[in-house]
Amino acid sequence: MSDSIHMPFLARNLKVKASPDSDLIGLSGIVVGETRRTISLDVSGVTKTLAKNVIDFTLDNEEDLIQGAMVCQRPEDRIHRNYRRN
């Protein structure tokens, strides 16, 4: 797991790689907001809000897949949290 999970997500390019909702797979945009349970993306000028617990995603075209369910906490809490390495 990369250190990206500890960094702020704001202003980073997010791409959804997996989700039970097939309409979300492949969706990408710039992160414009984040709460405990959601991430807001700017997708071609339209803001879309996604639930973290139903998406797996990458940031800035990195290889590491981030499971949204693992990052369901406030951004300021996520930065200092220790994650188990697979």
PDB file of N, CA, C and O in Angstrom:
ATOM      1  N   MET A   1       0.847  -1.180   0.000  1.00  0.00           N
ATOM      2  CA  MET A   1       0.000   0.000   0.000  1.00  0.00           C
ATOM      3  C   MET A   1       0.887   1.236   0.000  1.00  0.00           C
ATOM      4  O   MET A   1       1.853   1.323   0.758  1.00  0.00           O
ATOM      5  N   SER A   2       0.555   2.168  -0.839  1.00  0.00           N
ATOM      6  CA  SER A   2       1.372   3.377  -0.928  1.00  0.00           C
ATOM      7  C   SER A   2       1.028   4.349   0.192  1.00  0.00           C
ATOM      8  O   SER A   2       0.090   4.146   0.963  1.00  0.00           O
ATOM      9  N   ASP A   3       1.815   5.401   0.249  1.00  0.00           N
ATOM     10  CA  ASP A   3       1.567   6.434   1.246  1.00  0.00           C
ATOM     11  C   ASP A   3       0.474   7.392   0.821  1.00  0.00           C
ATOM     12  O   ASP A   3       0.128   8.296   1.582  1.00  0.00           O
ATOM     13  N   SER A   4      -0.086   7.226  -0.379  1.00  0.00           N
ATOM     14  CA  SER A   4      -1.152   8.099  -0.866  1.00  0.00           C
ATOM     15  C   SER A   4      -2.373   8.071   0.030  1.00  0.00           C
ATOM     16  O   SER A   4      -3.112   9.052   0.115  1.00  0.00           O
ATOM     17  N   ILE A   5      -2.584   6.955   0.695  1.00  0.00           N
ATOM     18  CA  ILE A   5      -3.757   6.813   1.551  1.00  0.00           C
ATOM     19  C   ILE A   5      -3.698   7.784   2.732  1.00  0.00           C
ATOM     20  O   ILE A   5      -4.733   8.153   3.286  1.00  0.00           O
ATOM     21  N   HIS A   6      -2.496   8.194   3.115  1.00  0.00           N
ATOM     22  CA  HIS A   6      -2.319   9.116   4.240  1.00  0.00           C
ATOM     23  C   HIS A   6      -2.351  10.580   3.816  1.00  0.00           C
ATOM     24  O   HIS A   6      -2.460  11.467   4.663  1.00  0.00           O
ATOM     25  N   MET A   7      -2.260  10.835   2.533  1.00  0.00           N
ATOM     26  CA  MET A   7      -2.214  12.200   2.029  1.00  0.00           C
ATOM     27  C   MET A   7      -3.637  12.704   1.783  1.00  0.00           C
ATOM     28  O   MET A   7      -4.554  11.907   1.586  1.00  0.00           O
ATOM     29  N   PRO A   8      -3.819  14.019   1.794  1.00  0.00           N
ATOM     30  CA  PRO A   8      -5.142  14.562   1.463  1.00  0.00           C
ATOM     31  C   PRO A   8      -5.533  14.196   0.033  1.00  0.00           C
ATOM     32  O   PRO A   8      -4.681  14.143  -0.854  1.00  0.00           O
ATOM     33  N   PHE A   9      -6.814  13.947  -0.186  1.00  0.00           N
ATOM     34  CA  PHE A   9      -7.318  13.582  -1.507  1.00  0.00           C
ATOM     35  C   PHE A   9      -7.706  14.810  -2.332  1.00  0.00           C
ATOM     36  O   PHE A   9      -7.823  14.706  -3.553  1.00  0.00           O
ATOM     37  N   LEU A  10      -7.907  15.956  -1.707  1.00  0.00           N
ATOM     38  CA  LEU A  10      -8.361  17.158  -2.408  1.00  0.00           C
ATOM     39  C   LEU A  10      -7.425  17.521  -3.551  1.00  0.00           C
ATOM     40  O   LEU A  10      -6.203  17.454  -3.418  1.00  0.00           O
ATOM     41  N   ALA A  11      -8.015  17.906  -4.672  1.00  0.00           N
ATOM     42  CA  ALA A  11      -7.314  18.353  -5.875  1.00  0.00           C
ATOM     43  C   ALA A  11      -6.522  17.246  -6.562  1.00  0.00           C
ATOM     44  O   ALA A  11      -5.662  17.527  -7.397  1.00  0.00           O
ATOM     45  N   ARG A  12      -6.799  16.005  -6.222  1.00  0.00           N
ATOM     46  CA  ARG A  12      -6.130  14.877  -6.873  1.00  0.00           C
ATOM     47  C   ARG A  12      -7.097  14.221  -7.851  1.00  0.00           C
ATOM     48  O   ARG A  12      -8.313  14.301  -7.681  1.00  0.00           O
ATOM     49  N   ASN A  13      -6.557  13.583  -8.861  1.00  0.00           N
ATOM     50  CA  ASN A  13      -7.368  12.903  -9.860  1.00  0.00           C
ATOM     51  C   ASN A  13      -7.728  11.514  -9.349  1.00  0.00           C
ATOM     52  O   ASN A  13      -6.839  10.712  -9.065  1.00  0.00           O
ATOM     53  N   LEU A  14      -9.017  11.221  -9.230  1.00  0.00           N
ATOM     54  CA  LEU A  14      -9.498   9.941  -8.728  1.00  0.00           C
ATOM     55  C   LEU A  14     -10.171   9.183  -9.859  1.00  0.00           C
ATOM     56  O   LEU A  14     -10.931   9.766 -10.633  1.00  0.00           O
ATOM     57  N   LYS A  15      -9.896   7.880  -9.961  1.00  0.00           N
ATOM     58  CA  LYS A  15     -10.561   7.044 -10.955  1.00  0.00           C
ATOM     59  C   LYS A  15     -11.127   5.819 -10.262  1.00  0.00           C
ATOM     60  O   LYS A  15     -10.401   5.108  -9.568  1.00  0.00           O
ATOM     61  N   VAL A  16     -12.420   5.564 -10.443  1.00  0.00           N
ATOM     62  CA  VAL A  16     -13.096   4.416  -9.837  1.00  0.00           C
ATOM     63  C   VAL A  16     -12.741   3.174 -10.650  1.00  0.00           C
ATOM     64  O   VAL A  16     -12.964   3.129 -11.860  1.00  0.00           O
ATOM     65  N   LYS A  17     -12.186   2.169  -9.975  1.00  0.00           N
ATOM     66  CA  LYS A  17     -11.769   0.929 -10.640  1.00  0.00           C
ATOM     67  C   LYS A  17     -12.753  -0.209 -10.427  1.00  0.00           C
ATOM     68  O   LYS A  17     -12.870  -1.088 -11.280  1.00  0.00           O
ATOM     69  N   ALA A  18     -13.473  -0.208  -9.290  1.00  0.00           N
ATOM     70  CA  ALA A  18     -14.423  -1.287  -9.002  1.00  0.00           C
ATOM     71  C   ALA A  18     -15.558  -0.744  -8.144  1.00  0.00           C
ATOM     72  O   ALA A  18     -15.357   0.132  -7.304  1.00  0.00           O
ATOM     73  N   SER A  19     -16.752  -1.279  -8.371  1.00  0.00           N
ATOM     74  CA  SER A  19     -17.929  -0.895  -7.605  1.00  0.00           C
ATOM     75  C   SER A  19     -19.061  -1.858  -7.915  1.00  0.00           C
ATOM     76  O   SER A  19     -19.142  -2.369  -9.032  1.00  0.00           O
ATOM     77  N   PRO A  20     -19.948  -2.121  -6.940  1.00  0.00           N
ATOM     78  CA  PRO A  20     -21.134  -2.921  -7.241  1.00  0.00           C
ATOM     79  C   PRO A  20     -22.054  -2.228  -8.258  1.00  0.00           C
ATOM     80  O   PRO A  20     -22.819  -2.890  -8.960  1.00  0.00           O
ATOM     81  N   ASP A  21     -21.973  -0.889  -8.331  1.00  0.00           N
ATOM     82  CA  ASP A  21     -22.746  -0.106  -9.301  1.00  0.00           C
ATOM     83  C   ASP A  21     -21.902   0.050 -10.566  1.00  0.00           C
ATOM     84  O   ASP A  21     -20.940   0.818 -10.577  1.00  0.00           O
ATOM     85  N   SER A  22     -22.252  -0.663 -11.618  1.00  0.00           N
ATOM     86  CA  SER A  22     -21.449  -0.659 -12.841  1.00  0.00           C
ATOM     87  C   SER A  22     -21.376   0.722 -13.498  1.00  0.00           C
ATOM     88  O   SER A  22     -20.454   0.974 -14.274  1.00  0.00           O
ATOM     89  N   ASP A  23     -22.314   1.613 -13.211  1.00  0.00           N
ATOM     90  CA  ASP A  23     -22.275   2.963 -13.774  1.00  0.00           C
ATOM     91  C   ASP A  23     -21.107   3.781 -13.224  1.00  0.00           C
ATOM     92  O   ASP A  23     -20.671   4.741 -13.859  1.00  0.00           O
ATOM     93  N   LEU A  24     -20.598   3.409 -12.050  1.00  0.00           N
ATOM     94  CA  LEU A  24     -19.510   4.165 -11.432  1.00  0.00           C
ATOM     95  C   LEU A  24     -18.135   3.730 -11.928  1.00  0.00           C
ATOM     96  O   LEU A  24     -17.185   4.509 -11.852  1.00  0.00           O
ATOM     97  N   ILE A  25     -18.007   2.517 -12.429  1.00  0.00           N
ATOM     98  CA  ILE A  25     -16.712   1.999 -12.859  1.00  0.00           C
ATOM     99  C   ILE A  25     -16.200   2.829 -14.034  1.00  0.00           C
ATOM    100  O   ILE A  25     -16.905   3.034 -15.022  1.00  0.00           O
ATOM    101  N   GLY A  26     -14.972   3.297 -13.909  1.00  0.00           N
ATOM    102  CA  GLY A  26     -14.364   4.123 -14.941  1.00  0.00           C
ATOM    103  C   GLY A  26     -14.582   5.614 -14.752  1.00  0.00           C
ATOM    104  O   GLY A  26     -13.963   6.417 -15.451  1.00  0.00           O
ATOM    105  N   LEU A  27     -15.445   6.000 -13.827  1.00  0.00           N
ATOM    106  CA  LEU A  27     -15.698   7.409 -13.560  1.00  0.00           C
ATOM    107  C   LEU A  27     -14.424   8.045 -13.010  1.00  0.00           C
ATOM    108  O   LEU A  27     -13.785   7.485 -12.120  1.00  0.00           O
ATOM    109  N   SER A  28     -14.061   9.192 -13.529  1.00  0.00           N
ATOM    110  CA  SER A  28     -12.866   9.864 -13.026  1.00  0.00           C
ATOM    111  C   SER A  28     -13.097  11.365 -12.998  1.00  0.00           C
ATOM    112  O   SER A  28     -13.891  11.909 -13.765  1.00  0.00           O
ATOM    113  N   GLY A  29     -12.382  12.015 -12.095  1.00  0.00           N
ATOM    114  CA  GLY A  29     -12.489  13.454 -11.962  1.00  0.00           C
ATOM    115  C   GLY A  29     -11.578  13.953 -10.863  1.00  0.00           C
ATOM    116  O   GLY A  29     -10.848  13.179 -10.244  1.00  0.00           O
ATOM    117  N   ILE A  30     -11.625  15.238 -10.629  1.00  0.00           N
ATOM    118  CA  ILE A  30     -10.810  15.881  -9.601  1.00  0.00           C
ATOM    119  C   ILE A  30     -11.596  15.912  -8.298  1.00  0.00           C
ATOM    120  O   ILE A  30     -12.766  16.296  -8.285  1.00  0.00           O
ATOM    121  N   VAL A  31     -10.964  15.512  -7.208  1.00  0.00           N
ATOM    122  CA  VAL A  31     -11.612  15.521  -5.896  1.00  0.00           C
ATOM    123  C   VAL A  31     -11.767  16.974  -5.439  1.00  0.00           C
ATOM    124  O   VAL A  31     -10.785  17.707  -5.322  1.00  0.00           O
ATOM    125  N   VAL A  32     -13.017  17.377  -5.183  1.00  0.00           N
ATOM    126  CA  VAL A  32     -13.298  18.748  -4.746  1.00  0.00           C
ATOM    127  C   VAL A  32     -13.818  18.795  -3.313  1.00  0.00           C
ATOM    128  O   VAL A  32     -13.965  19.876  -2.742  1.00  0.00           O
ATOM    129  N   GLY A  33     -14.095  17.634  -2.733  1.00  0.00           N
ATOM    130  CA  GLY A  33     -14.576  17.597  -1.362  1.00  0.00           C
ATOM    131  C   GLY A  33     -14.541  16.191  -0.818  1.00  0.00           C
ATOM    132  O   GLY A  33     -14.612  15.213  -1.563  1.00  0.00           O
ATOM    133  N   GLU A  34     -14.429  16.104   0.499  1.00  0.00           N
ATOM    134  CA  GLU A  34     -14.420  14.790   1.136  1.00  0.00           C
ATOM    135  C   GLU A  34     -15.013  14.918   2.534  1.00  0.00           C
ATOM    136  O   GLU A  34     -14.685  15.838   3.283  1.00  0.00           O
ATOM    137  N   THR A  35     -15.882  13.989   2.867  1.00  0.00           N
ATOM    138  CA  THR A  35     -16.407  13.892   4.214  1.00  0.00           C
ATOM    139  C   THR A  35     -16.056  12.510   4.742  1.00  0.00           C
ATOM    140  O   THR A  35     -15.307  11.765   4.110  1.00  0.00           O
ATOM    141  N   ARG A  36     -16.590  12.182   5.880  1.00  0.00           N
ATOM    142  CA  ARG A  36     -16.314  10.885   6.480  1.00  0.00           C
ATOM    143  C   ARG A  36     -16.728   9.733   5.569  1.00  0.00           C
ATOM    144  O   ARG A  36     -16.006   8.742   5.458  1.00  0.00           O
ATOM    145  N   ARG A  37     -17.871   9.854   4.925  1.00  0.00           N
ATOM    146  CA  ARG A  37     -18.399   8.752   4.129  1.00  0.00           C
ATOM    147  C   ARG A  37     -18.502   9.015   2.627  1.00  0.00           C
ATOM    148  O   ARG A  37     -18.875   8.114   1.875  1.00  0.00           O
ATOM    149  N   THR A  38     -18.180  10.225   2.175  1.00  0.00           N
ATOM    150  CA  THR A  38     -18.329  10.531   0.750  1.00  0.00           C
ATOM    151  C   THR A  38     -17.113  11.242   0.174  1.00  0.00           C
ATOM    152  O   THR A  38     -16.316  11.843   0.895  1.00  0.00           O
ATOM    153  N   ILE A  39     -16.998  11.156  -1.136  1.00  0.00           N
ATOM    154  CA  ILE A  39     -15.999  11.903  -1.899  1.00  0.00           C
ATOM    155  C   ILE A  39     -16.760  12.613  -3.010  1.00  0.00           C
ATOM    156  O   ILE A  39     -17.570  11.997  -3.702  1.00  0.00           O
ATOM    157  N   SER A  40     -16.502  13.914  -3.184  1.00  0.00           N
ATOM    158  CA  SER A  40     -17.127  14.687  -4.256  1.00  0.00           C
ATOM    159  C   SER A  40     -16.111  14.914  -5.356  1.00  0.00           C
ATOM    160  O   SER A  40     -14.985  15.346  -5.106  1.00  0.00           O
ATOM    161  N   LEU A  41     -16.530  14.613  -6.592  1.00  0.00           N
ATOM    162  CA  LEU A  41     -15.664  14.751  -7.759  1.00  0.00           C
ATOM    163  C   LEU A  41     -16.216  15.792  -8.709  1.00  0.00           C
ATOM    164  O   LEU A  41     -17.430  15.923  -8.866  1.00  0.00           O
ATOM    165  N   ASP A  42     -15.325  16.528  -9.339  1.00  0.00           N
ATOM    166  CA  ASP A  42     -15.692  17.402 -10.447  1.00  0.00           C
ATOM    167  C   ASP A  42     -15.455  16.594 -11.711  1.00  0.00           C
ATOM    168  O   ASP A  42     -14.311  16.338 -12.089  1.00  0.00           O
ATOM    169  N   VAL A  43     -16.539  16.194 -12.361  1.00  0.00           N
ATOM    170  CA  VAL A  43     -16.463  15.407 -13.596  1.00  0.00           C
ATOM    171  C   VAL A  43     -16.985  16.289 -14.728  1.00  0.00           C
ATOM    172  O   VAL A  43     -18.193  16.466 -14.885  1.00  0.00           O
ATOM    173  N   SER A  44     -16.079  16.827 -15.497  1.00  0.00           N
ATOM    174  CA  SER A  44     -16.432  17.705 -16.632  1.00  0.00           C
ATOM    175  C   SER A  44     -17.357  18.841 -16.216  1.00  0.00           C
ATOM    176  O   SER A  44     -18.330  19.133 -16.911  1.00  0.00           O
ATOM    177  N   GLY A  45     -17.061  19.482 -15.091  1.00  0.00           N
ATOM    178  CA  GLY A  45     -17.843  20.619 -14.631  1.00  0.00           C
ATOM    179  C   GLY A  45     -19.064  20.277 -13.806  1.00  0.00           C
ATOM    180  O   GLY A  45     -19.753  21.178 -13.328  1.00  0.00           O
ATOM    181  N   VAL A  46     -19.351  18.996 -13.626  1.00  0.00           N
ATOM    182  CA  VAL A  46     -20.494  18.549 -12.823  1.00  0.00           C
ATOM    183  C   VAL A  46     -19.955  17.878 -11.563  1.00  0.00           C
ATOM    184  O   VAL A  46     -19.072  17.024 -11.646  1.00  0.00           O
ATOM    185  N   THR A  47     -20.481  18.257 -10.398  1.00  0.00           N
ATOM    186  CA  THR A  47     -20.043  17.653  -9.143  1.00  0.00           C
ATOM    187  C   THR A  47     -20.852  16.397  -8.867  1.00  0.00           C
ATOM    188  O   THR A  47     -22.081  16.434  -8.817  1.00  0.00           O
ATOM    189  N   LYS A  48     -20.151  15.291  -8.687  1.00  0.00           N
ATOM    190  CA  LYS A  48     -20.792  14.013  -8.357  1.00  0.00           C
ATOM    191  C   LYS A  48     -20.285  13.583  -6.997  1.00  0.00           C
ATOM    192  O   LYS A  48     -19.086  13.648  -6.725  1.00  0.00           O
ATOM    193  N   THR A  49     -21.201  13.139  -6.135  1.00  0.00           N
ATOM    194  CA  THR A  49     -20.843  12.681  -4.804  1.00  0.00           C
ATOM    195  C   THR A  49     -20.973  11.167  -4.749  1.00  0.00           C
ATOM    196  O   THR A  49     -22.025  10.607  -5.056  1.00  0.00           O
ATOM    197  N   LEU A  50     -19.883  10.513  -4.350  1.00  0.00           N
ATOM    198  CA  LEU A  50     -19.824   9.056  -4.302  1.00  0.00           C
ATOM    199  C   LEU A  50     -19.648   8.584  -2.864  1.00  0.00           C
ATOM    200  O   LEU A  50     -18.911   9.195  -2.090  1.00  0.00           O
ATOM    201  N   ALA A  51     -20.320   7.507  -2.515  1.00  0.00           N
ATOM    202  CA  ALA A  51     -20.125   6.899  -1.200  1.00  0.00           C
ATOM    203  C   ALA A  51     -18.798   6.155  -1.216  1.00  0.00           C
ATOM    204  O   ALA A  51     -18.536   5.379  -2.136  1.00  0.00           O
ATOM    205  N   LYS A  52     -17.967   6.378  -0.220  1.00  0.00           N
ATOM    206  CA  LYS A  52     -16.658   5.724  -0.170  1.00  0.00           C
ATOM    207  C   LYS A  52     -16.776   4.215  -0.061  1.00  0.00           C
ATOM    208  O   LYS A  52     -15.985   3.487  -0.661  1.00  0.00           O
ATOM    209  N   ASN A  53     -17.761   3.734   0.703  1.00  0.00           N
ATOM    210  CA  ASN A  53     -17.810   2.298   1.005  1.00  0.00           C
ATOM    211  C   ASN A  53     -18.240   1.426  -0.172  1.00  0.00           C
ATOM    212  O   ASN A  53     -18.266   0.203  -0.038  1.00  0.00           O
ATOM    213  N   VAL A  54     -18.577   2.011  -1.312  1.00  0.00           N
ATOM    214  CA  VAL A  54     -18.979   1.202  -2.476  1.00  0.00           C
ATOM    215  C   VAL A  54     -18.039   1.359  -3.665  1.00  0.00           C
ATOM    216  O   VAL A  54     -18.359   0.921  -4.770  1.00  0.00           O
ATOM    217  N   ILE A  55     -16.868   1.985  -3.446  1.00  0.00           N
ATOM    218  CA  ILE A  55     -15.927   2.144  -4.549  1.00  0.00           C
ATOM    219  C   ILE A  55     -14.522   1.710  -4.146  1.00  0.00           C
ATOM    220  O   ILE A  55     -14.121   1.836  -2.989  1.00  0.00           O
ATOM    221  N   ASP A  56     -13.791   1.202  -5.119  1.00  0.00           N
ATOM    222  CA  ASP A  56     -12.351   0.995  -5.019  1.00  0.00           C
ATOM    223  C   ASP A  56     -11.764   1.904  -6.083  1.00  0.00           C
ATOM    224  O   ASP A  56     -12.264   1.942  -7.207  1.00  0.00           O
ATOM    225  N   PHE A  57     -10.701   2.644  -5.745  1.00  0.00           N
ATOM    226  CA  PHE A  57     -10.225   3.679  -6.654  1.00  0.00           C
ATOM    227  C   PHE A  57      -8.714   3.840  -6.615  1.00  0.00           C
ATOM    228  O   PHE A  57      -8.034   3.331  -5.725  1.00  0.00           O
ATOM    229  N   THR A  58      -8.213   4.561  -7.604  1.00  0.00           N
ATOM    230  CA  THR A  58      -6.806   4.949  -7.634  1.00  0.00           C
ATOM    231  C   THR A  58      -6.733   6.469  -7.646  1.00  0.00           C
ATOM    232  O   THR A  58      -7.682   7.149  -8.034  1.00  0.00           O
ATOM    233  N   LEU A  59      -5.597   6.983  -7.216  1.00  0.00           N
ATOM    234  CA  LEU A  59      -5.357   8.421  -7.213  1.00  0.00           C
ATOM    235  C   LEU A  59      -4.197   8.754  -8.135  1.00  0.00           C
ATOM    236  O   LEU A  59      -3.169   8.077  -8.110  1.00  0.00           O
ATOM    237  N   ASP A  60      -4.353   9.782  -8.940  1.00  0.00           N
ATOM    238  CA  ASP A  60      -3.284  10.290  -9.809  1.00  0.00           C
ATOM    239  C   ASP A  60      -2.611   9.208 -10.643  1.00  0.00           C
ATOM    240  O   ASP A  60      -1.389   9.212 -10.791  1.00  0.00           O
ATOM    241  N   ASN A  61      -3.388   8.290 -11.184  1.00  0.00           N
ATOM    242  CA  ASN A  61      -2.879   7.236 -12.069  1.00  0.00           C
ATOM    243  C   ASN A  61      -1.837   6.337 -11.419  1.00  0.00           C
ATOM    244  O   ASN A  61      -0.997   5.764 -12.113  1.00  0.00           O
ATOM    245  N   GLU A  62      -1.879   6.208 -10.104  1.00  0.00           N
ATOM    246  CA  GLU A  62      -0.971   5.295  -9.405  1.00  0.00           C
ATOM    247  C   GLU A  62      -1.469   3.865  -9.562  1.00  0.00           C
ATOM    248  O   GLU A  62      -2.627   3.648  -9.919  1.00  0.00           O
ATOM    249  N   GLU A  63      -0.623   2.910  -9.305  1.00  0.00           N
ATOM    250  CA  GLU A  63      -0.964   1.496  -9.431  1.00  0.00           C
ATOM    251  C   GLU A  63      -1.792   0.988  -8.247  1.00  0.00           C
ATOM    252  O   GLU A  63      -2.631   0.103  -8.413  1.00  0.00           O
ATOM    253  N   ASP A  64      -1.561   1.542  -7.058  1.00  0.00           N
ATOM    254  CA  ASP A  64      -2.178   1.023  -5.832  1.00  0.00           C
ATOM    255  C   ASP A  64      -3.676   1.290  -5.794  1.00  0.00           C
ATOM    256  O   ASP A  64      -4.127   2.423  -5.964  1.00  0.00           O
ATOM    257  N   LEU A  65      -4.432   0.231  -5.567  1.00  0.00           N
ATOM    258  CA  LEU A  65      -5.886   0.320  -5.453  1.00  0.00           C
ATOM    259  C   LEU A  65      -6.244   0.618  -4.006  1.00  0.00           C
ATOM    260  O   LEU A  65      -5.780  -0.067  -3.094  1.00  0.00           O
ATOM    261  N   ILE A  66      -7.061   1.625  -3.795  1.00  0.00           N
ATOM    262  CA  ILE A  66      -7.511   2.001  -2.453  1.00  0.00           C
ATOM    263  C   ILE A  66      -8.947   1.548  -2.299  1.00  0.00           C
ATOM    264  O   ILE A  66      -9.807   1.896  -3.108  1.00  0.00           O
ATOM    265  N   GLN A  67      -9.207   0.774  -1.263  1.00  0.00           N
ATOM    266  CA  GLN A  67     -10.568   0.328  -0.986  1.00  0.00           C
ATOM    267  C   GLN A  67     -11.266   1.428  -0.203  1.00  0.00           C
ATOM    268  O   GLN A  67     -10.837   1.799   0.889  1.00  0.00           O
ATOM    269  N   GLY A  68     -12.341   1.940  -0.770  1.00  0.00           N
ATOM    270  CA  GLY A  68     -13.058   3.041  -0.142  1.00  0.00           C
ATOM    271  C   GLY A  68     -13.538   2.724   1.259  1.00  0.00           C
ATOM    272  O   GLY A  68     -13.569   3.607   2.116  1.00  0.00           O
ATOM    273  N   ALA A  69     -13.913   1.474   1.508  1.00  0.00           N
ATOM    274  CA  ALA A  69     -14.387   1.086   2.844  1.00  0.00           C
ATOM    275  C   ALA A  69     -13.289   1.250   3.895  1.00  0.00           C
ATOM    276  O   ALA A  69     -13.592   1.438   5.073  1.00  0.00           O
ATOM    277  N   MET A  70     -12.026   1.183   3.491  1.00  0.00           N
ATOM    278  CA  MET A  70     -10.911   1.334   4.438  1.00  0.00           C
ATOM    279  C   MET A  70     -10.688   2.786   4.837  1.00  0.00           C
ATOM    280  O   MET A  70     -10.097   3.057   5.883  1.00  0.00           O
ATOM    281  N   VAL A  71     -11.149   3.712   4.024  1.00  0.00           N
ATOM    282  CA  VAL A  71     -10.890   5.129   4.291  1.00  0.00           C
ATOM    283  C   VAL A  71     -12.160   5.873   4.694  1.00  0.00           C
ATOM    284  O   VAL A  71     -12.286   7.072   4.446  1.00  0.00           O
ATOM    285  N   CYS A  72     -13.098   5.164   5.313  1.00  0.00           N
ATOM    286  CA  CYS A  72     -14.351   5.779   5.771  1.00  0.00           C
ATOM    287  C   CYS A  72     -14.162   6.414   7.147  1.00  0.00           C
ATOM    288  O   CYS A  72     -14.714   5.952   8.146  1.00  0.00           O
ATOM    289  N   GLN A  73     -13.387   7.459   7.173  1.00  0.00           N
ATOM    290  CA  GLN A  73     -13.240   8.291   8.357  1.00  0.00           C
ATOM    291  C   GLN A  73     -12.952   9.710   7.884  1.00  0.00           C
ATOM    292  O   GLN A  73     -12.721   9.943   6.698  1.00  0.00           O
ATOM    293  N   ARG A  74     -12.966  10.642   8.803  1.00  0.00           N
ATOM    294  CA  ARG A  74     -12.723  12.022   8.417  1.00  0.00           C
ATOM    295  C   ARG A  74     -11.308  12.144   7.840  1.00  0.00           C
ATOM    296  O   ARG A  74     -10.393  11.454   8.290  1.00  0.00           O
ATOM    297  N   PRO A  75     -11.131  13.010   6.856  1.00  0.00           N
ATOM    298  CA  PRO A  75      -9.812  13.146   6.231  1.00  0.00           C
ATOM    299  C   PRO A  75      -8.708  13.439   7.247  1.00  0.00           C
ATOM    300  O   PRO A  75      -7.605  12.904   7.137  1.00  0.00           O
ATOM    301  N   GLU A  76      -8.996  14.271   8.217  1.00  0.00           N
ATOM    302  CA  GLU A  76      -7.969  14.617   9.204  1.00  0.00           C
ATOM    303  C   GLU A  76      -7.607  13.432  10.103  1.00  0.00           C
ATOM    304  O   GLU A  76      -6.498  13.381  10.636  1.00  0.00           O
ATOM    305  N   ASP A  77      -8.522  12.489  10.276  1.00  0.00           N
ATOM    306  CA  ASP A  77      -8.229  11.279  11.056  1.00  0.00           C
ATOM    307  C   ASP A  77      -7.471  10.254  10.212  1.00  0.00           C
ATOM    308  O   ASP A  77      -6.625   9.529  10.736  1.00  0.00           O
ATOM    309  N   ARG A  78      -7.761  10.188   8.924  1.00  0.00           N
ATOM    310  CA  ARG A  78      -7.128   9.229   8.037  1.00  0.00           C
ATOM    311  C   ARG A  78      -5.628   9.485   7.911  1.00  0.00           C
ATOM    312  O   ARG A  78      -4.848   8.542   7.782  1.00  0.00           O
ATOM    313  N   ILE A  79      -5.228  10.727   7.947  1.00  0.00           N
ATOM    314  CA  ILE A  79      -3.832  11.094   7.738  1.00  0.00           C
ATOM    315  C   ILE A  79      -2.921  10.468   8.798  1.00  0.00           C
ATOM    316  O   ILE A  79      -1.782  10.109   8.499  1.00  0.00           O
ATOM    317  N   HIS A  80      -3.412  10.336  10.027  1.00  0.00           N
ATOM    318  CA  HIS A  80      -2.581   9.820  11.119  1.00  0.00           C
ATOM    319  C   HIS A  80      -2.829   8.350  11.447  1.00  0.00           C
ATOM    320  O   HIS A  80      -2.208   7.810  12.362  1.00  0.00           O
ATOM    321  N   ARG A  81      -3.711   7.711  10.725  1.00  0.00           N
ATOM    322  CA  ARG A  81      -4.070   6.325  11.020  1.00  0.00           C
ATOM    323  C   ARG A  81      -3.039   5.342  10.455  1.00  0.00           C
ATOM    324  O   ARG A  81      -2.454   5.583   9.399  1.00  0.00           O
ATOM    325  N   ASN A  82      -2.826   4.237  11.170  1.00  0.00           N
ATOM    326  CA  ASN A  82      -1.961   3.171  10.672  1.00  0.00           C
ATOM    327  C   ASN A  82      -2.810   2.135   9.981  1.00  0.00           C
ATOM    328  O   ASN A  82      -3.791   1.657  10.551  1.00  0.00           O
ATOM    329  N   TYR A  83      -2.449   1.774   8.750  1.00  0.00           N
ATOM    330  CA  TYR A  83      -3.172   0.779   7.973  1.00  0.00           C
ATOM    331  C   TYR A  83      -2.346  -0.492   7.891  1.00  0.00           C
ATOM    332  O   TYR A  83      -1.117  -0.457   7.831  1.00  0.00           O
ATOM    333  N   ARG A  84      -3.043  -1.603   7.890  1.00  0.00           N
ATOM    334  CA  ARG A  84      -2.389  -2.904   7.752  1.00  0.00           C
ATOM    335  C   ARG A  84      -1.879  -3.074   6.341  1.00  0.00           C
ATOM    336  O   ARG A  84      -2.617  -2.821   5.388  1.00  0.00           O
ATOM    337  N   ARG A  85      -0.667  -3.487   6.181  1.00  0.00           N
ATOM    338  CA  ARG A  85      -0.093  -3.707   4.852  1.00  0.00           C
ATOM    339  C   ARG A  85      -0.421  -5.116   4.400  1.00  0.00           C
ATOM    340  O   ARG A  85      -0.272  -6.067   5.167  1.00  0.00           O
ATOM    341  N   ASN A  86      -0.869  -5.258   3.150  1.00  0.00           N
ATOM    342  CA  ASN A  86      -1.199  -6.574   2.598  1.00  0.00           C
ATOM    343  C   ASN A  86       0.030  -7.259   2.059  1.00  0.00           C
ATOM    344  O   ASN A  86      -0.058  -8.378   1.554  1.00  0.00           O
TER     345      ASN A  86
END
